[in-house]
């Protein structure tokens, strides 16, 4: 799985285009497989957790998957920093597969600790899907980075839309094999993660990150041993180094802030929307309405990401970040004032997804091009860690705000949370190459 950076492999720039095309096709396919794996498990996760741990712990078990994705980004990106994208992605999917197996065992034994451990490791599948978007821009031309990153984000839509339709089939099949009810989708998730890992292990060659480093080394007029951090990954390239790099680069700080704040606002409002719908509809209608509203929300998140990527390349990263923030503010205003008018609430959730897409695609693109290749995986992992913790914190706090003050106040506070991001985005930031910034 490891790749030796000192191996005598000569890569010239004329080789990059076919390598990038092959990498994009491979990532697109594995994103679909991984998206199915993640969503098919998540679609029944709360129900399974309620049966094993009780209704009160169902939400906590779901949050464990989010926290797991954030925490697993640390070791995964550390491996990427030293050995390339391929072993890191394979490890993330492998951990997700192990997590799915543990969840199945927890369902069979009704073990709550095993359930939480399984959900934490299951977050590896999400971590792999998130890191794949960064893999898409390692060798991308600067003028196409936004579009290529957004295309990989968009591929997740196919898996996310298709997976819930497979959950019932997977449950019926595996129940016949003797597995407990609702455990089958996690078994299928594990199989999907294993398939994605095997495909990447065998076909993601040459590694795009290591190729980018070799190209950087070829363009550096100093010996490799004395090359700057952009050429080779320094030892100990972890979260501390990532923070020191981000702290010294305003563009990188803006990229991380855009991703984290956009995710925080989206999770805070989205997670309490089903509760809001339950306040005004009978139990028989709630599940149907929740399915429709959240499907529209997911469409807003992913379906238009290629357009968002095109705008990111055409208008600039900061302009799309500000546009995403503006859309998030509109979403909070529409959803927060919708009352019990479900169509208007649905419009708000679609806008919420579009705003998230803008901050995610433009922020991720800006971050990737604002740091040297040597520390890029560590910085990207740091970004995913911050994003995941922001989302998990928003999910927990939103419930308390909803109970104490109600949904309109929650939407207002989510809108207020964008103020620091707006201030940061309005400040002039250098957007040149990392070496030029340094």
Residue pairs with C-beta under 8 A, 6 or more apart in sequence:
1 83
1 86
1 87
1 90
1 201
2 82
2 83
2 84
2 87
3 83
3 84
3 86
3 87
3 207
3 210
5 210
5 213
5 214
5 232
9 206
9 214
11 206
11 211
11 214
11 215
11 218
12 218
13 215
16 139
16 211
16 215
19 139
19 206
19 208
19 211
20 139
20 140
20 148
20 208
23 135
23 136
23 138
23 139
23 204
23 208
24 136
24 148
24 151
24 152
26 199
26 200
26 203
26 204
27 132
27 135
27 136
27 152
27 155
28 151
28 152
28 155
29 155
29 199
30 132
30 196
30 199
30 200
31 129
31 132
31 152
31 155
31 156
31 159
32 155
32 156
32 158
32 159
33 159
33 192
33 195
33 196
33 199
34 93
34 125
34 128
34 129
34 132
34 156
34 159
34 192
34 193
34 196
35 129
35 155
35 156
35 157
35 158
35 159
35 160
35 163
36 159
36 162
36 163
36 166
36 189
36 192
37 96
37 100
37 125
37 159
37 163
37 188
37 189
37 190
37 191
37 192
37 193
37 196
38 96
38 125
38 126
38 129
38 159
38 160
38 163
38 189
39 159
39 160
39 163
39 164
40 163
40 164
40 166
40 167
40 170
40 185
40 188
40 189
40 192
41 100
41 103
41 122
41 125
41 185
41 186
41 189
42 62
42 65
43 163
43 164
43 167
43 185
44 167
44 171
44 182
44 185
44 186
45 61
45 62
45 65
45 119
46 58
46 59
46 61
46 62
47 58
47 182
48 103
48 107
48 115
48 182
48 183
48 186
49 57
49 58
49 61
49 62
49 115
49 119
50 57
50 58
51 107
51 181
51 182
52 106
52 107
52 110
52 111
52 112
52 115
53 60
53 61
53 112
53 115
57 112
59 395
59 399
60 116
61 115
61 116
61 119
62 119
63 392
63 395
63 396
64 116
64 119
64 120
64 123
65 119
65 120
65 122
65 123
65 126
66 123
66 126
66 388
66 391
66 392
66 395
67 120
67 123
67 388
67 389
67 392
68 99
68 119
68 120
68 121
68 122
68 123
68 124
68 126
68 127
69 123
69 124
69 125
69 126
69 127
69 130
69 384
69 388
70 123
70 127
70 384
70 385
70 387
70 388
70 389
70 391
70 392
71 120
71 123
71 385
71 388
72 92
72 95
72 121
72 123
72 124
72 127
73 127
73 130
73 131
73 381
73 384
73 385
73 388
74 238
74 239
74 381
74 385
75 91
76 88
76 89
76 91
76 92
76 124
76 127
76 128
76 131
76 381
77 88
77 131
77 377
77 378
77 380
77 381
77 382
77 384
78 237
78 238
78 377
78 378
78 381
79 87
79 88
79 91
80 87
80 88
80 89
80 131
80 209
80 377
80 381
81 233
81 237
81 374
81 375
81 377
81 378
82 233
82 237
84 207
84 209
84 210
85 131
85 135
85 138
85 204
85 207
85 208
85 209
85 210
85 377
86 200
86 201
86 204
86 205
86 207
88 131
88 377
89 128
89 131
89 132
89 135
89 197
89 200
89 204
90 197
90 200
90 201
91 124
92 124
92 125
92 127
92 128
92 131
93 124
93 125
93 128
93 193
93 194
93 196
93 197
93 200
94 124
94 193
94 194
94 197
95 121
95 124
95 127
96 121
96 122
96 123
96 124
96 125
96 126
96 127
96 128
96 189
96 190
96 193
97 124
97 125
97 189
97 190
97 191
97 193
97 194
97 197
98 121
98 124
98 190
99 117
99 118
99 119
99 120
99 121
99 122
99 123
99 124
99 125
99 190
100 118
100 122
100 125
100 186
100 187
100 189
100 190
100 193
101 118
101 186
101 187
101 190
102 114
102 115
102 117
102 118
102 121
103 114
103 115
103 118
103 119
103 122
103 183
103 186
104 118
104 179
104 180
104 183
104 186
104 187
104 190
105 111
105 114
105 118
106 112
106 114
106 115
106 118
107 115
107 179
107 180
107 182
107 183
107 186
108 179
108 180
108 183
118 186
122 186
122 189
124 193
125 189
125 193
127 384
128 193
128 196
129 156
130 384
131 380
131 381
131 384
132 152
133 149
133 152
133 153
133 364
134 149
134 364
134 368
134 376
134 377
134 380
135 152
135 208
135 209
136 148
136 149
136 151
136 152
137 145
137 148
137 149
137 365
137 368
137 369
138 208
138 209
138 211
138 212
138 373
138 376
139 208
139 211
139 212
140 148
140 149
142 369
143 313
144 313
145 312
145 313
145 365
145 368
145 369
146 308
146 309
146 310
146 311
146 312
146 313
146 317
146 320
146 361
146 362
146 365
147 306
147 309
147 310
147 312
147 313
148 309
149 309
149 361
149 364
149 365
149 368
150 305
150 306
150 308
150 309
150 310
150 312
150 361
151 305
151 306
151 309
153 302
153 305
153 309
153 357
153 360
153 361
154 302
154 303
154 305
154 306
156 302
157 298
157 299
157 302
157 303
157 305
160 298
160 302
161 295
161 298
166 185
166 188
167 185
170 184
170 185
170 187
170 188
171 181
171 182
171 183
171 184
171 185
172 184
173 184
174 183
174 184
174 187
174 188
175 181
175 184
179 187
209 373
209 376
209 377
212 373
213 231
213 232
213 233
213 373
213 374
216 230
216 231
216 372
216 373
217 224
217 227
217 231
217 232
220 227
220 228
220 230
220 231
222 228
224 231
224 232
228 372
228 374
228 435
228 438
229 245
229 372
229 374
229 375
230 372
230 373
230 374
230 375
230 434
230 435
230 438
231 372
231 373
231 374
232 374
233 374
233 375
233 377
234 241
234 374
234 375
237 374
237 375
237 377
237 378
238 378
239 378
239 381
239 382
239 385
241 375
241 378
242 375
242 378
242 379
242 381
242 382
243 382
245 252
245 371
245 372
245 375
245 378
245 379
246 252
246 253
246 256
246 371
246 379
246 382
247 253
249 370
249 371
249 434
249 437
250 427
250 429
250 430
251 366
251 367
251 370
251 429
251 430
251 431
251 437
252 366
252 367
252 370
252 371
252 379
253 424
254 318
254 321
254 363
254 366
254 424
254 425
254 429
255 317
255 363
255 364
255 365
255 366
255 367
255 368
255 370
255 383
256 363
256 367
256 382
256 383
256 386
257 363
257 420
257 421
257 424
258 321
258 324
258 325
258 359
258 360
258 362
258 363
258 366
258 421
258 425
259 359
259 360
259 363
259 364
259 367
259 383
259 386
259 387
260 383
260 386
260 387
260 390
261 325
261 359
261 390
261 417
261 418
261 420
261 421
262 324
262 325
262 328
262 355
262 356
262 358
262 359
262 360
262 363
262 421
263 356
263 359
263 360
263 387
263 390
263 391
263 394
264 390
264 391
264 393
264 394
264 414
264 417
265 328
265 332
265 352
265 355
265 356
265 394
265 414
265 415
265 417
265 418
266 301
266 328
266 352
266 353
266 355
266 356
266 391
267 390
267 391
267 394
267 395
267 398
268 394
268 395
268 397
268 398
268 410
268 413
268 414
268 417
269 331
269 332
269 335
269 348
269 349
269 352
269 398
269 410
269 411
269 414
270 294
270 297
270 349
270 352
271 394
271 395
271 398
271 399
272 398
272 399
272 402
272 407
272 410
273 290
273 293
273 294
273 297
273 335
273 345
273 349
274 286
274 290
274 294
275 402
275 407
276 345
276 402
276 407
277 286
277 289
277 290
277 293
277 342
277 345
278 286
279 340
280 340
281 289
281 342
289 342
292 346
293 342
293 345
293 346
293 349
294 349
296 346
296 349
296 350
296 353
297 349
297 350
297 352
297 353
298 353
299 350
299 353
300 349
300 350
300 351
300 352
300 353
300 354
300 356
300 357
301 353
301 354
301 356
301 357
302 353
302 357
304 354
304 357
305 357
305 361
308 320
308 324
308 354
308 357
308 358
308 361
308 362
309 361
309 365
311 319
311 320
311 323
312 320
312 361
312 362
312 365
315 323
316 431
317 362
317 363
317 365
317 366
317 431
318 362
318 366
318 425
318 429
318 431
320 358
320 361
320 362
321 358
321 359
321 362
321 363
321 366
321 421
321 425
322 422
322 425
322 426
323 358
324 354
324 355
324 356
324 357
324 358
324 359
324 360
324 362
325 355
325 358
325 359
325 418
325 421
325 422
325 425
326 355
327 351
327 354
327 355
327 358
328 351
328 352
328 355
328 356
328 359
328 414
328 415
328 418
329 355
329 415
329 418
330 351
330 355
331 348
331 349
331 350
331 351
331 352
331 354
331 355
332 348
332 352
332 411
332 412
332 414
332 415
333 348
333 411
333 415
334 344
334 345
334 347
334 348
334 351
335 345
335 348
335 349
335 351
335 352
335 407
335 411
336 348
336 407
336 408
336 410
336 411
336 412
336 415
337 344
337 408
338 344
338 345
338 347
338 348
359 421
364 380
364 383
366 431
367 379
367 380
367 383
368 376
368 380
369 431
369 433
369 434
370 431
370 434
370 437
371 379
371 434
372 434
372 435
372 438
373 434
394 414
398 410
401 409
401 410
401 413
402 410
430 436
430 437
